[in-house]
Amino acid sequence: MIVLDEHLQSKGLEEAIQRWYTGTVINILDLRPETVIKDEAIPGLLAQQNQPTFVTINVTDFWQRVPASERFCLVCFALASSDIAQISSLLRRLLRHADFDTKAQRTGKVVRITSQGNATFYSTENRNIHPLDAF
């Protein structure tokens, strides 16, 4: 399951990802309908799901602020709102990477991807930031 942050709603991203991703793609608001979901509540909501991958452009509130969890994967895109269209192809590239191509491999990791396609991550195993090789 891919869960998109509310900032990515109504941008055509859900449809773009559904063209190549065979699993479920939803918005974070679908996990708790008709309520306001604060950023600090998102890890708890994700932990209640079956190994979701959360996608956001809100790098400042998630990257190195949210600890990695064995219950989910968090992908932060360091992109301007005008570059949201790049997310689908960059996410697809990440999910094809040998270290991220299954739920079991990507849970427990927090990833940051830039518009230049550079990726770094930290994990439950190692809080240090590592480059994602061959990305």
C-alpha positions in Angstrom: 0.0 0.0 0.0 1.2 3.5 -0.9 -0.2 6.3 1.2 0.1 9.8 -0.1 0.4 12.8 2.2 -2.5 15.3 2.0 -0.3 17.8 0.2 -0.3 15.5 -2.8 -4.1 15.2 -3.0 -5.7 16.2 -6.3 -2.4 16.6 -8.2 -3.0 13.6 -10.5 -0.3 11.7 -8.6 -2.5 8.9 -7.3 -3.6 8.1 -10.9 0.0 8.3 -12.2 1.2 5.8 -9.5 -1.8 3.5 -10.1 -0.7 3.1 -13.7 2.4 1.1 -12.7 1.8 0.0 -9.0 -0.3 -3.1 -8.6 -1.2 -2.5 -4.9 -3.5 0.1 -3.3 -2.7 3.8 -3.5 -4.6 6.0 -1.1 -4.4 9.4 0.6 -3.6 9.7 4.3 -7.0 11.3 4.8 -8.6 8.0 3.8 -7.1 6.3 6.9 -9.1 8.6 9.2 -11.9 10.2 7.2 -13.5 13.5 8.2 -10.9 14.4 10.7 -7.8 16.7 10.7 -4.7 14.6 10.7 -1.7 16.4 12.2 1.8 15.4 11.1 2.7 14.0 14.5 -0.3 11.5 14.2 0.8 10.1 10.9 3.4 7.6 12.2 0.7 6.1 14.5 -1.8 5.8 11.6 0.8 4.2 9.4 1.8 1.7 12.1 -1.8 0.4 12.1 -1.6 -0.6 8.4 0.2 -3.5 6.8 3.6 -2.2 5.9 2.6 0.9 4.0 4.9 3.2 2.1 4.2 6.8 3.0 5.0 9.5 0.4 5.4 13.2 1.2 7.0 16.4 0.1 7.0 17.7 3.6 10.7 17.0 4.2 11.0 19.4 7.1 8.4 17.7 9.3 9.4 14.1 8.5 13.1 13.7 7.4 15.2 13.1 10.5 12.3 13.9 12.7 10.4 10.7 12.5 12.3 7.6 13.6 12.4 4.7 11.3 9.8 2.0 12.1 9.5 -1.7 11.3 5.8 -1.0 10.6 6.2 1.3 7.6 8.5 3.0 5.1 8.6 6.8 4.8 9.7 8.5 1.5 10.4 12.2 1.6 10.7 14.0 -1.7 12.7 17.2 -1.5 10.8 18.8 -4.4 8.9 22.0 -4.9 5.2 21.8 -5.3 5.6 22.6 -9.0 7.7 19.4 -9.4 5.2 16.9 -8.0 4.8 15.3 -11.4 8.4 13.8 -10.9 7.3 11.8 -7.9 5.7 8.9 -9.7 8.8 8.1 -11.8 11.2 8.7 -8.9 9.1 6.5 -6.6 8.9 3.8 -9.2 12.7 3.9 -9.5 13.0 3.5 -5.7 10.6 0.6 -5.6 12.6 -1.2 -8.3 15.9 -0.8 -6.4 17.1 -4.1 -5.0 17.0 -2.8 -1.4 13.4 -1.5 -1.7 11.6 -3.8 -4.1 9.6 -5.6 -1.4 7.6 -4.4 1.6 9.9 -6.3 3.9 13.0 -4.7 2.5 11.7 -1.1 2.6 9.9 -1.1 6.0 12.1 0.2 8.7 13.6 2.9 6.4 13.1 6.6 5.9 14.3 7.9 2.5 14.9 11.3 1.1 15.0 11.8 -2.7 15.9 15.0 -4.4 14.8 16.3 -7.8 18.3 15.4 -9.1 17.5 11.8 -8.2 19.9 11.6 -5.3 18.6 9.3 -2.5 19.7 8.9 1.1 18.2 6.9 3.9 18.3 5.9 7.6 16.8 2.8 9.1 15.9 1.1 12.3 19.2 -0.8 12.1 21.3 2.4 11.7 20.2 5.9 12.3 23.2 7.3 10.4 22.4 8.7 6.9 23.5 6.5 4.0 23.5 7.2 0.3 21.4 4.8 -1.7 23.8 3.4 -4.2 22.9 2.8 -7.8 19.8 4.9 -7.5 
